Structure formats: C-alpha cells, structure tokens
C-alpha cells in the first residue's frame, strides 16, 4: 500500500500521457487530465494521512521518500493541477475555434502537461538530491515546449530565454550538488546525496566546501523559483505560455523549486548555523521584491503583471524561510498553497480575457464588469486575495510571516518588506480597476463581443476562490500537516 501511494502521483499522470498519445485529444478524452489530477490529489491526501499517523515512508529501495513536507507539496501540486486541468478543455476549445491551435496541438499540450505533473511529483518525492535535480531539470525541458506552444516570435523567444536562464541556474545547482556530494564522501557515515542521511550526518560535513555548495544550490534552485538575480525568464515565460500552463508554472513549479531550497537549507543550518542561509535568502528576497515593485508600477501587460506578482510572492516565501522557525515555516507553506490557488484562478481568468479581447494590453481592456461579469468578478476578487485582504488565505500567511519577522529580530527587514508589499498592492489595484471599470472601446478598434463563459471554467474559477477563502478562515485538517511539515524543516520531527 505504501509503495502504491508513493508511486501513484508519478504513475497516474504518466499513464495519462500514454493515453493521450494513443487516443489523442478529442471529445472522449478531453477530461483525462482532470481525472489524472483528481487521482493525484486523492493519493496525496491519503499519503498525508498515512504519514501524519505513521511517520515518513519510503519505496523503491529508498529511492522515493515521503514525509509531512512531501505530502503537503503533493497536495499543492494536486490542488492547483486540478484547477488548471479542469479549465483546460474550455481553453483548448477556444484556441481551436479561434484558429490558434489544432487537435494535434491539443494532444501535444495534454501529453506535456501530464509529463509536467509527473516531473513535479517526482521532484518532491525524491529521496536523493541528485534525483531531485534531475526532476527539476525535467520540468524545464517539458515546459519549454509548452511556453512556445503558439509558435509566435514572442513565444519562441520566451521559450529560449526560459531554457537558457533556467539551465544556467540548474547548472549552478548541479555544481553545488557535486560539491555537497564531495563533502559527504569525506564525512562520517558517507551519507551520499540522500537528503535524510545528509541531514542526519550534516554536522560532519566540511564547512568550507559546504558553504560554497549551499550558495550554488540556493542560487541555482532559486533561479527556477523566479528569485533575483536570475529571474528574467519568468515574466516572458508566464506571459507567453497557455493560460493553464501559466497557472501551473506560477502556482506550482515555483513552489516545487523552492521546496528544493528548503531541503538544502535544513542541511545548511546544521553545518553552518542559520545565519549563512538566512543572509543569502534575505538578500534574494529583498532584491526580488524591489524588482517586482519597480516593474509593476509601469506594467502594461496584464499577464506580465501577474508574472511579476509571482516574483513578489516567492520573495515573501524566501523571506519567511530566512526568518526560520516553526511558525514562519508553517506560514510560508500556507502561503505556497494559498498563492497557488489564487494565482491559478487569475491566470485562467487572464487566459479567458485574452481569448475574448484578443489583446494582453491593460490599456486596451475596459469595462469587463459590464461585458464579462463572471470573469471580471473572479479577476477582481482574485486580485483582492492576492494583495492579502481577508478572508483569503494570503492574508493569514502574510500576517504570520510578518509576525515571525518582527519577533525573529528582523524588524527592519520586515518593515521594508511590508512597505514594498503595499506599493505592489496599489499597483495591482490600479491596473486591475482600469480593466474592470470604464467604458469599453468602440468603433473599428472595439473588442469583439465575448461569448458566454463555459460553465466548467466559471465553476473552476469560483471553486479556487472559495477554497482560498475557506483556507484563510481555517486550515482545518491541514493544520496538523502544516505543523508536522514545519517540524521537518526545523528538525523537530
């Protein structure tokens, strides 16, 4: 049973990919992706219950391992994956009807999305740092084809930029992995690259070699998480990718990459003390926040606006990780899930707006409330949730990060973070309000009359917002899992 639970999040989407390869995307198979994500989420929840009651589990001779943090991340992948895949049939139908895609394109898209989900599941289930690196690199290869799906000049350019910058970051992480393996080979117990063994024997690692390895690993995986200084791929890739893929990249992929940073930080804190990783993450977080704020103020593209917002939120997660401690870790994990749900809704809504308005320029979209009330309502509420207004979960997680920041001796940095967050919130509200309100353009440049939103897409958007609101009021059964996952990062469990 344990082996089945650990294999299911990887095997199910792989089977979905094989099914799409054999049967193609058509009316009878269009919901396979959503069923696959549902099964992944069910397996993740079952695994979380098992881990919470019986402790960490392993499978395939120790190649796969699941603790509370792994189970939580699998829930994030399954939940956001379900949102994205549930909206995919309506999105692909709109692309085909608009002449921007064919049934063959839809088949390729569906196969790649299933491989994408499988790679992310493997990344969080990997017991070995080397396997984790391979899985993260696999997500780069798979998503590069998805980013360039439309095959326009901008899409192809974004895909190449994504590959080059992320491959540079992943190369740094690979060098860090080699150095950490070298340190492990000369440590008592020779733990190799097994993450649990590395944590257990971390005190015996050479501090000098480990310091260089940790810096390379955090910067390398931080690149894939969209953090400065190697962040430039993110706005291009997110803005050019199909809407469901943007939802997955922003809501899950960035979090999976930061999961790798968290695993590395646990080792760093034992070997080097908490100050080294804290300083590095603090610099990256503050730089990313300032960058996001400066570029959001004058942003003219609403998909890029959401992309820069992703940099902001991963910077908040990095800041919470820099603070450290059980409460801070619980807050950032809640933030990862809440941000994933809300950002998934927003990118899906943005994809519908792009299909109906035929433009991604903020100044060319006006009067959405009158013309597309459901999409406009979800976009407006999603932005309110994103900037941290109650009752949405981002409010609770940001409050937790701020409280632990002030209590953890980083009052000056916390105050600076909050000031930048307020500026970003004002920018997001300003841009979004112009899209929702006002009078729609008339005459030759007027946007075509939008068709009614598909019922499945509307239900998906509303469900994501409701889930975020419920999570903001009470974490429910997730509360105990959050505590256990935070304990994993502090060595308490």
C-alpha positions in Angstrom: 0.0 0.0 0.0 2.8 2.4 0.9 4.6 1.7 -2.4 1.3 2.4 -4.3 0.7 5.7 -2.5 4.3 6.9 -3.3 4.2 5.8 -6.9 0.6 6.9 -7.7 1.4 10.7 -8.0 4.1 9.9 -10.6 2.5 6.9 -12.4 -1.0 8.3 -12.8 0.0 11.3 -15.0 2.4 9.1 -16.9 -0.5 6.8 -17.7 -2.5 9.9 -18.7 0.3 10.9 -21.1 0.3 7.5 -22.7 -3.4 7.6 -23.1 -3.3 10.9 -24.9 -0.5 9.6 -27.1 -2.6 6.6 -28.1 -6.1 8.0 -28.2 -5.3 11.7 -29.0 -7.2 14.7 -27.6 -10.9 14.6 -28.6 -14.3 14.8 -27.0 -14.0 11.4 -25.3 -10.5 12.1 -23.8 -10.6 15.8 -23.0 -11.2 15.2 -19.3 -8.4 12.7 -18.8 -6.1 15.4 -17.5 -8.6 16.5 -14.9 -9.2 12.9 -13.8 -5.5 12.4 -13.5 -5.1 15.5 -11.3 -8.0 14.4 -9.2 -6.4 11.0 -8.6 -3.1 12.7 -7.8 -4.8 14.9 -5.2 -6.6 11.9 -3.7 -3.3 9.9 -3.4 -1.6 13.0 -1.9 -4.4 13.3 0.8 -4.3 9.6 1.6 -0.5 9.7 1.8 -0.7 12.8 4.1 -3.0 10.9 6.5 -0.6 7.9 6.4 2.5 10.0 7.0 0.8 12.0 9.8 -0.1 8.8 11.7 2.9 6.6 10.9 5.8 8.8 10.1 7.9 9.0 6.9 7.5 6.4 4.2 9.9 5.0 1.6 9.6 3.0 -1.6 11.7 1.5 -4.4 14.6 0.7 -2.1 14.7 4.2 -0.6 14.6 6.0 -4.0 11.3 7.6 -3.1 10.6 9.1 0.3 7.6 11.0 1.8 7.4 12.9 5.0 4.9 15.6 6.0 6.5 18.2 3.8 6.5 15.9 0.8 2.8 15.1 1.4 1.9 18.8 1.7 3.7 19.7 -1.5 1.9 16.8 -3.3 -1.4 18.3 -2.1 -0.4 21.7 -3.6 0.5 20.0 -6.9 -2.8 18.1 -7.0 -5.0 21.0 -6.0 -3.5 23.6 -8.4 -3.2 20.9 -11.1 -6.9 20.1 -10.8 -7.8 23.8 -11.2 -5.6 24.1 -14.3 -6.7 20.8 -15.9 -10.4 21.4 -15.2 -10.2 24.6 -17.2 -8.1 23.2 -20.0 -10.9 21.7 -22.2 -12.6 25.1 -22.4 -9.3 26.8 -23.1 -8.2 24.4 -25.8 -11.7 24.6 -27.4 -11.4 28.4 -27.5 -7.9 28.1 -29.1 -9.1 25.6 -31.7 -12.2 27.7 -32.6 -10.0 30.8 -32.9 -7.7 29.1 -35.3 -4.7 29.3 -33.0 -4.5 25.6 -32.3 -5.5 22.2 -33.8 -6.4 18.9 -32.3 -2.8 17.8 -32.8 -1.7 20.9 -30.8 -4.2 19.9 -28.0 -2.8 16.4 -27.9 0.7 17.6 -27.6 -0.3 20.1 -24.9 -2.1 17.4 -22.9 0.8 14.9 -23.1 3.3 17.6 -22.0 1.1 18.8 -19.1 0.8 15.2 -17.8 4.6 14.8 -18.0 5.0 18.2 -16.2 2.8 17.0 -13.3 4.7 13.7 -13.1 8.1 15.5 -13.0 7.0 17.8 -10.3 5.6 14.9 -8.2 9.0 13.1 -8.7 10.8 16.2 -7.5 9.1 16.3 -4.1 9.1 12.5 -3.7 12.8 12.1 -4.5 14.8 10.9 -1.5 18.1 11.8 -3.2 19.3 15.3 -4.1 20.6 14.1 -7.4 17.1 12.7 -8.4 15.6 15.9 -7.2 17.9 17.9 -9.5 17.0 15.6 -12.5 13.3 16.1 -11.8 13.6 19.8 -11.7 15.6 19.9 -14.9 13.0 17.6 -16.5 10.3 20.3 -15.7 12.4 22.8 -17.7 12.6 20.6 -20.7 8.9 19.8 -20.7 7.6 23.3 -20.1 9.9 24.9 -22.7 7.7 23.2 -25.4 4.6 24.5 -23.6 5.8 28.0 -23.3 6.5 28.1 -27.1 3.2 26.3 -27.9 1.8 29.2 -30.0 5.0 29.4 -32.1 4.8 33.1 -32.5 8.1 35.1 -32.4 7.5 36.2 -28.8 6.5 32.7 -27.7 9.6 31.1 -29.2 11.9 33.9 -27.8 10.3 33.4 -24.3 10.9 29.6 -24.6 14.6 30.0 -25.5 15.1 32.6 -22.8 13.4 30.3 -20.3 15.7 27.4 -21.3 18.9 29.4 -21.3 18.4 31.2 -17.9 16.9 28.2 -16.1 19.6 25.9 -17.5 22.2 28.3 -16.2 20.6 28.2 -12.7 20.2 24.5 -12.8 23.9 24.1 -13.9 24.9 26.1 -10.7 22.7 23.7 -8.7 24.4 20.7 -10.3 27.8 22.1 -9.4 26.6 22.6 -5.9 25.3 19.0 -5.8 28.7 17.7 -6.9 30.4 19.8 -4.1 27.9 18.6 -1.5 28.5 15.0 -2.6 32.3 15.6 -2.3 31.8 16.9 1.3 29.5 13.9 2.1 32.1 11.4 0.8 34.6 12.7 3.4 32.1 12.9 6.2 31.5 10.2 8.9 28.8 7.8 7.7 29.2 8.7 4.0 25.6 9.8 3.5 26.0 10.4 -0.2 23.2 12.6 -1.6 20.3 11.0 0.4 18.5 14.0 1.9 17.6 12.4 5.1 21.1 10.9 5.6 22.7 14.3 4.7 20.6 16.0 7.4 21.4 13.3 9.9 25.2 13.5 9.3 25.4 17.2 8.4 27.5 18.0 11.4 30.3 16.0 9.9 30.4 17.9 6.6 33.3 20.2 5.8 32.0 23.8 6.4 34.2 25.4 3.7 33.1 23.1 0.9 29.5 23.0 2.2 29.3 26.8 2.2 30.1 27.0 -1.5 27.8 24.1 -2.3 24.9 25.7 -0.4 25.3 29.0 -2.1 25.3 27.4 -5.5 22.3 25.3 -4.7 20.2 28.1 -3.3 21.0 30.5 -6.2 20.5 27.6 -8.7 17.2 26.4 -7.4 16.2 30.0 -6.6 16.6 30.7 -10.3 13.8 28.2 -11.1 11.8 29.7 -8.3 11.9 33.1 -10.0 14.1 34.9 -7.5 16.7 37.5 -8.3 19.3 37.7 -9.7 18.4 35.1 -12.4 14.7 35.9 -12.6 14.4 37.4 -16.1 12.9 34.3 -17.7 9.7 34.4 -15.6 7.7 37.3 -16.9 8.4 36.3 -20.5 7.6 32.6 -20.0 4.5 33.2 -17.9 3.1 35.7 -20.3 3.6 33.6 -23.4 2.6 30.2 -22.0 -1.0 29.0 -22.5 -3.2 30.1 -19.5 -3.4 26.6 -17.8 0.3 26.2 -18.1 0.9 29.7 -16.7 -1.3 28.7 -13.8 0.8 25.5 -13.2 4.1 27.3 -13.6 3.2 30.2 -11.3 1.1 28.2 -8.8 3.2 25.0 -8.5 6.5 25.0 -10.4 8.0 27.9 -8.5 6.9 26.3 -5.2 8.5 23.0 -6.2 11.8 24.7 -7.0 11.6 26.5 -3.6 10.9 23.2 -2.0 14.4 22.2 -3.1 15.8 25.3 -1.5 14.0 24.4 1.8 15.5 20.9 1.8 19.0 22.4 1.2 18.5 25.0 4.0 17.9 22.3 6.5 21.3 20.9 5.8 22.9 24.3 5.8 21.5 25.3 9.2 23.1 22.2 10.8 26.5 22.7 9.2 26.9 26.5 9.1 24.3 27.7 11.5 21.2 29.6 10.5 23.0 32.9 9.6 24.5 31.9 6.3 21.3 30.7 4.5 19.4 33.5 6.2 21.6 36.2 4.8 21.5 34.8 1.3 17.8 34.3 1.3 17.2 37.7 2.8 19.2 39.4 0.0 17.4 37.5 -2.7 14.0 38.2 -1.2 14.5 41.9 -0.8 16.1 42.3 -4.3 13.2 40.3 -5.8 10.6 42.4 -4.0 12.1 45.7 -5.1 12.4 44.5 -8.7 8.8 43.3 -8.8 7.5 46.6 -7.3 9.5 48.8 -9.7 8.3 46.9 -12.8 4.7 46.5 -11.7 4.2 50.3 -11.3 4.5 50.9 -15.0 3.3 47.5 -16.3 1.2 47.5 -19.5 0.5 43.7 -19.9 -1.8 42.0 -17.5 -0.2 38.6 -17.9 3.2 40.0 -17.2 1.6 41.8 -14.3 0.6 38.5 -12.8 4.0 37.1 -13.5 5.8 39.9 -11.6 3.3 39.3 -8.8 4.6 35.7 -8.7 8.1 37.0 -8.1 6.8 39.1 -5.2 5.1 36.1 -3.6 8.0 33.8 -3.9 10.1 36.6 -2.4 7.8 36.6 0.6 8.2 32.8 0.9 12.0 33.3 0.7 11.8 36.0 3.4 9.8 33.7 5.7 12.3 30.9 5.1 15.1 33.4 6.1 13.3 34.1 9.3 13.0 30.4 10.1 11.3 28.7 13.0 8.2 26.5 13.1 5.7 29.4 12.8 7.5 31.0 9.9 7.7 27.7 8.0 4.0 26.9 8.6 3.2 30.4 7.4 5.2 30.1 4.1 3.8 26.6 3.4 0.3 28.0 3.8 1.3 30.9 1.6 2.5 28.5 -1.1 -0.9 26.8 -1.2 -2.9 30.0 -1.0 -0.8 31.7 -3.7 -1.1 28.7 -5.9 -4.9 28.6 -5.7 -5.3 32.3 -6.3 -2.7 32.7 -9.0 -4.2 29.7 -10.8 -7.6 31.4 -10.8 -6.1 34.7 -12.0 -4.1 33.2 -14.9 -7.1 31.1 -16.0 -9.2 34.3 -16.0 -6.5 36.2 -17.9 -6.5 33.4 -20.5 -10.2 33.8 -21.0 -9.8 37.6 -21.3 -7.0 37.2 -23.9 -9.2 34.8 -26.0 -12.2 37.2 -25.9 -10.4 40.6 -26.1 -7.6 39.5 -28.5 -5.1 41.6 -26.5 -3.0 41.4 -23.4 -2.5 45.1 -23.0 -4.0 46.6 -19.9 -5.0 49.9 -21.6 -6.9 48.1 -24.3 -9.2 46.2 -21.9 -12.0 48.2 -20.4 -15.5 47.6 -19.0 -15.1 43.9 -18.2 -17.6 44.1 -15.4 -20.4 45.0 -17.8 -19.3 42.7 -20.6 -17.9 39.7 -18.8 -19.3 39.8 -15.2 -18.2 36.3 -14.1 -14.6 36.6 -15.3 -14.4 40.2 -14.1 -15.7 39.2 -10.7 -13.2 36.4 -10.3 -10.4 38.6 -11.6 -11.3 41.4 -9.1 -11.7 39.0 -6.1 -8.6 37.2 -7.1 -6.5 40.4 -7.1 -8.0 41.3 -3.7 -7.0 37.8 -2.4 -3.5 38.2 -4.0 -2.8 41.5 -2.2 -3.7 39.9 1.2 -7.2 41.0 2.1 -9.2 38.9 4.5 -10.8 36.3 4.5 -8.4 34.8 1.9 -5.5 32.6 3.0 -2.8 35.0 1.7 -3.9 37.4 4.4 -3.3 34.8 7.1 0.0 33.6 5.7 1.4 37.2 5.2 0.3 38.1 8.7 2.1 35.0 10.0 5.3 35.9 8.1 5.2 39.5 9.3 4.7 38.5 13.0 7.5 36.0 12.9 9.7 38.5 11.1 9.3 41.1 13.9 9.6 38.5 16.6 12.7 36.9 15.0 14.9 40.0 15.2 14.4 41.1 11.6 12.1 44.1 12.3 13.9 46.5 9.9 13.7 44.0 7.0 10.1 43.1 7.9 9.1 46.8 7.8 10.8 47.2 4.4 9.0 44.1 3.1 5.6 45.4 4.2 6.3 48.8 2.7 7.1 47.3 -0.7 4.1 45.0 -0.5 1.8 48.0 0.0 3.3 49.6 -3.2 2.8 46.4 -5.1 -0.8 46.1 -3.9 -1.5 49.7 -5.0 -0.1 48.9 -8.5 -2.2 45.8 -8.8 -5.3 47.5 -7.8 -4.7 50.4 -10.1 -4.1 48.3 -13.2 -7.0 45.9 -12.4 -9.5 48.6 -11.7 -8.9 50.1 -15.1 -9.6 46.8 -16.8 -12.8 46.1 -14.8 -14.3 49.6 -14.9 -14.7 52.3 -17.5 -16.2 52.2 -21.0 -15.3 49.5 -23.5 -13.6 50.8 -26.7 -16.0 51.5 -29.6 -15.5 51.8 -33.3 -13.0 49.9 -35.5 -10.7 49.0 -32.6 -13.5 47.7 -30.4 -13.1 44.2 -29.0 -15.4 41.5 -30.3 -18.5 40.7 -28.2 -17.4 38.0 -25.8 -19.1 34.6 -25.9 -20.7 33.3 -22.6 -18.1 31.8 -20.3 -18.2 27.9 -20.3 -19.9 26.6 -17.2 -16.9 24.4 -16.3 -14.5 27.4 -16.4 -16.7 29.6 -14.3 -17.1 26.8 -11.8 -13.4 26.2 -11.7 -12.6 29.9 -11.1 -15.2 30.2 -8.3 -14.0 26.9 -6.7 -10.5 28.2 -6.5 -11.5 31.4 -4.8 -13.8 29.6 -2.4 -11.0 27.2 -1.4 -8.7 30.1 -0.8 -11.3 31.9 1.4 -12.0 28.7 3.4 -8.3 28.1 3.9 -8.0 31.7 5.2 -10.7 31.1 7.8 -9.5 27.7 9.0 -6.7 25.4 7.9 -8.8 22.5 9.2 -7.2 19.1 8.8 -4.3 20.8 7.0 -3.3 22.5 10.3 -1.7 19.4 11.8 0.0 18.6 8.5 1.4 22.1 8.4 2.8 21.7 11.9 4.4 18.4 11.0 5.9 19.8 7.8 7.3 22.8 9.6 8.8 20.4 12.2 10.5 18.6 9.4 12.2 21.8 8.4 13.3 22.6 11.9 14.4 19.1 12.8 11.6 18.7 15.3 10.3 15.6 13.5 
